[in-house]
């Protein structure tokens, strides 16, 4: 048999090109399947979580979380420097609690020693406010808006739904994907959950405004906290897609447009 040497150049190029295209095609297919799986998981977990939360009565929530308090709360003793602001907050909470849309929980306020002005809805009826919030807000209406906002989270059961979605989605991702691509999938999961969180915040803003209209008959100064946050914000507009809260300017615009 006679050996004939051939030029492998063209066939090698074809093989190399086909291999690259094949690898890219497989990568795109894998990415698409992962995105599809994450989407199905997200909406499935969201549906099951909302279904489960709907089955938790207010009485059961009170029994399950009534005594819960965040570890960073300062305790029952309120520093003397905040005595006046604290009395006003408690008065505001008492007034807003009578609004028909407010869930009948045993609400209580706890103070958190944090510089950032913020407030939190904690399962069971606890509302945490930071010392930075008390340092920043002036007047009853701005404080009432913040408390009304947190009451809105309780009314929509956001505190339970958000907790359930995070726990459920985290477990599902680990079970389905394992540790191999867990980091990549967790980032996508976080983006989905952040989008849901921003929607919750917008709905809670609307609930707060409804409370102000019903209890006070006015809402001037309601956006004071957003004005403070906007002045201290150093994020570009696109970065808010990675935030749990909408852009403060957007929230101010929405309040001024819908609640003139």
Secondary structure, DSSP 4 states (H G I P E B T S, - for coil): --------HHHHHHHHHHHHHHHHHHHHHHHHHHHHHHHHHHHHHHHHHHHHHHTS-HHHHHHHHTT---TTB--SPPPGGGHHHHHHHHHHHHHHTTSTTS-----EEEEE--SS--EEEETTTEEEEEHHHHHH--SHHHHHHHHHHHHHHHHTTHHHHHHHHHHHHHHHHHHHHTTTSHHHHHHHHHHHHHHHHHHHHHHHHHHHHHHHHHHTS--TTTTHHHHHHHHH----GGGGGGSSS--HHHHHHHHHHH--
